[in-house]
Amino acid sequence: MKGFKIIKNGILNENPIFRMVLGMCPTLAVTTSAENGLGMGLATTFCLVGSNMIISLLRRIIPDKVRIPAYITVIAGFVTIIELILKAFFPALDESLGLFIPLIVVNCIIMARAESFANRNPVWDSILDGIGMGIGFTVSLVLIGSVREILGAGSIFGKSFLTGEMKPILIFLLPPGGFMILGFLMALINKITNRTTPIRHCGSCPMNCVGRSCEKESVA
Amino acid sequence: MKEILIIIFATIFVENFVLSKFLGVCSFLGVSKDLSNSVGMSGAVIFVMTVASAVTWLVYTYILAPLDMMFLQTITFILVIAALVQLVEIVMKKTLPRLYKALGIYLPLITTTCAVLAVSILNIQRDYTFIKSIVFGFSAGVSYMVAILIFAGVRERLELCDVPECFKGFPISLVAAAFVSLAFMGFSGLFAG
């Protein structure tokens, strides 16, 4: 029952994109189609589950002072694995995600989960947390990707539904469309759930706010 | 010389790092709340990006490539950048205390700004020479600064607006960023390549 709760937490209450507003860069960049969103989501989920598991196993061994570099090394290891897997078996996906595959290393979601969950919870819970967060991220990416693809390319998962004279609204595939669709979807979800998403001072990046008390320093 | 000028202008306007490549969006949205923070952060970004491009280019060309360990690129670059940021912080604290006071608090944030790692990887992907890498790193930093300064101005106006409840905070900022990004699309097609 507790495991189910952890997974649900990642998908709904603490959805990494719509609630925590983490990992904006890949979210905006790769969601030009639902398929790319799905690929990116699954790649990130793999890294998230792997790094959560290893960091949770090592949580009593890693000294507190060097924990951030240690996390980065673990995460970068998993990113390299997924990079090579994609290059070998999914070259088309690798091509379209491009630069954003190695950039999973600096995805705030993974670092945030390592710092706030995996380093203080047992292995099994951390794995479940990784799965929940990963599903939350993937579902959000597919949602954004689908909306952009339907409006911008007139297709659903690559299948075109345009007939005759209909033309897609190309701007939604271009960078401005990414910002706009994410903004409107976030507002829609806020409307339904009756909440707001304030901007925290340091963005949502977990690195500086945890342990270094940057928030206090920069206010002063 | 012409190539270098093209790199500078193309990076700052046509392929603006934040507004058309979506690199460094997290800190772009987080820090752009007021102008002075934006100046500090972008100063730190320009500095780290320039140094990081130089160091990672050297590490790749003289260590990774001869040893045929290119697959370690990601892991090496992020560690080099993390160590570099720490080093810069320590050196700056000792030798340039005034600069440290202005930029210091933003330095730790930069390790996880994806734009820095992206610059290092792009330098290698595009086969830039050492000089071009440094120029690219510097102009990528400047492109971040241009975007964040313009957006800080927009955000200050936004504070005064009466926004629907569900749009408050992030959503309206994203929509505003969409329009700034739209404005930058006017530059596309300025250079071929």
Boltz contact constraints between the chains, C-beta under 6 A:
constraints:
  - contact:
      token1: [A, 21]
      token2: [B, 170]
      max_distance: 6.0
  - contact:
      token1: [A, 24]
      token2: [B, 25]
      max_distance: 6.0
  - contact:
      token1: [A, 24]
      token2: [B, 26]
      max_distance: 6.0
  - contact:
      token1: [A, 25]
      token2: [B, 22]
      max_distance: 6.0
  - contact:
      token1: [A, 25]
      token2: [B, 23]
      max_distance: 6.0
  - contact:
      token1: [A, 25]
      token2: [B, 25]
      max_distance: 6.0
  - contact:
      token1: [A, 25]
      token2: [B, 114]
      max_distance: 6.0
  - contact:
      token1: [A, 28]
      token2: [B, 22]
      max_distance: 6.0
  - contact:
      token1: [A, 29]
      token2: [B, 22]
      max_distance: 6.0
  - contact:
      token1: [A, 69]
      token2: [B, 82]
      max_distance: 6.0
  - contact:
      token1: [A, 72]
      token2: [B, 78]
      max_distance: 6.0
  - contact:
      token1: [A, 72]
      token2: [B, 82]
      max_distance: 6.0
  - contact:
      token1: [A, 76]
      token2: [B, 74]
      max_distance: 6.0
  - contact:
      token1: [A, 76]
      token2: [B, 75]
      max_distance: 6.0
  - contact:
      token1: [A, 76]
      token2: [B, 78]
      max_distance: 6.0
  - contact:
      token1: [A, 79]
      token2: [B, 74]
      max_distance: 6.0
  - contact:
      token1: [A, 80]
      token2: [B, 74]
      max_distance: 6.0
  - contact:
      token1: [A, 80]
      token2: [B, 75]
      max_distance: 6.0
  - contact:
      token1: [A, 99]
      token2: [B, 118]
      max_distance: 6.0
  - contact:
      token1: [A, 102]
      token2: [B, 74]
      max_distance: 6.0
  - contact:
      token1: [A, 102]
      token2: [B, 121]
      max_distance: 6.0
  - contact:
      token1: [A, 103]
      token2: [B, 114]
      max_distance: 6.0
  - contact:
      token1: [A, 105]
      token2: [B, 74]
      max_distance: 6.0
  - contact:
      token1: [A, 105]
      token2: [B, 78]
      max_distance: 6.0
  - contact:
      token1: [A, 106]
      token2: [B, 112]
      max_distance: 6.0
  - contact:
      token1: [A, 106]
      token2: [B, 114]
      max_distance: 6.0
  - contact:
      token1: [A, 106]
      token2: [B, 117]
      max_distance: 6.0
  - contact:
      token1: [A, 175]
      token2: [B, 20]
      max_distance: 6.0
  - contact:
      token1: [A, 175]
      token2: [B, 181]
      max_distance: 6.0
  - contact:
      token1: [A, 176]
      token2: [B, 178]
      max_distance: 6.0
  - contact:
      token1: [A, 176]
      token2: [B, 181]
      max_distance: 6.0
  - contact:
      token1: [A, 176]
      token2: [B, 182]
      max_distance: 6.0
  - contact:
      token1: [A, 179]
      token2: [B, 174]
      max_distance: 6.0
  - contact:
      token1: [A, 179]
      token2: [B, 177]
      max_distance: 6.0
  - contact:
      token1: [A, 179]
      token2: [B, 178]
      max_distance: 6.0
  - contact:
      token1: [A, 179]
      token2: [B, 181]
      max_distance: 6.0
  - contact:
      token1: [A, 180]
      token2: [B, 175]
      max_distance: 6.0
  - contact:
      token1: [A, 180]
      token2: [B, 178]
      max_distance: 6.0
  - contact:
      token1: [A, 182]
      token2: [B, 174]
      max_distance: 6.0
  - contact:
      token1: [A, 183]
      token2: [B, 171]
      max_distance: 6.0
  - contact:
      token1: [A, 183]
      token2: [B, 174]
      max_distance: 6.0
  - contact:
      token1: [A, 183]
      token2: [B, 175]
      max_distance: 6.0
  - contact:
      token1: [A, 186]
      token2: [B, 170]
      max_distance: 6.0
  - contact:
      token1: [A, 186]
      token2: [B, 171]
      max_distance: 6.0
  - contact:
      token1: [A, 187]
      token2: [B, 166]
      max_distance: 6.0
  - contact:
      token1: [A, 187]
      token2: [B, 167]
      max_distance: 6.0
  - contact:
      token1: [A, 187]
      token2: [B, 171]
      max_distance: 6.0
  - contact:
      token1: [A, 190]
      token2: [B, 166]
      max_distance: 6.0
  - contact:
      token1: [A, 191]
      token2: [B, 166]
      max_distance: 6.0
  - contact:
      token1: [A, 196]
      token2: [B, 168]
      max_distance: 6.0
  - contact:
      token1: [A, 196]
      token2: [B, 169]
      max_distance: 6.0
  - contact:
      token1: [A, 197]
      token2: [B, 169]
      max_distance: 6.0
  - contact:
      token1: [A, 197]
      token2: [B, 170]
      max_distance: 6.0
  - contact:
      token1: [A, 198]
      token2: [B, 169]
      max_distance: 6.0
  - contact:
      token1: [A, 199]
      token2: [B, 169]
      max_distance: 6.0
  - contact:
      token1: [A, 199]
      token2: [B, 170]
      max_distance: 6.0
  - contact:
      token1: [A, 202]
      token2: [B, 30]
      max_distance: 6.0
  - contact:
      token1: [A, 203]
      token2: [B, 26]
      max_distance: 6.0
  - contact:
      token1: [A, 203]
      token2: [B, 27]
      max_distance: 6.0
  - contact:
      token1: [A, 203]
      token2: [B, 29]
      max_distance: 6.0
  - contact:
      token1: [A, 203]
      token2: [B, 30]
      max_distance: 6.0
  - contact:
      token1: [A, 205]
      token2: [B, 26]
      max_distance: 6.0
  - contact:
      token1: [A, 205]
      token2: [B, 112]
      max_distance: 6.0
  - contact:
      token1: [A, 207]
      token2: [B, 112]
      max_distance: 6.0
  - contact:
      token1: [A, 208]
      token2: [B, 108]
      max_distance: 6.0
  - contact:
      token1: [A, 208]
      token2: [B, 109]
      max_distance: 6.0
  - contact:
      token1: [A, 212]
      token2: [B, 108]
      max_distance: 6.0
  - contact:
      token1: [A, 214]
      token2: [B, 105]
      max_distance: 6.0
  - contact:
      token1: [A, 217]
      token2: [B, 105]
      max_distance: 6.0
  - contact:
      token1: [A, 218]
      token2: [B, 105]
      max_distance: 6.0
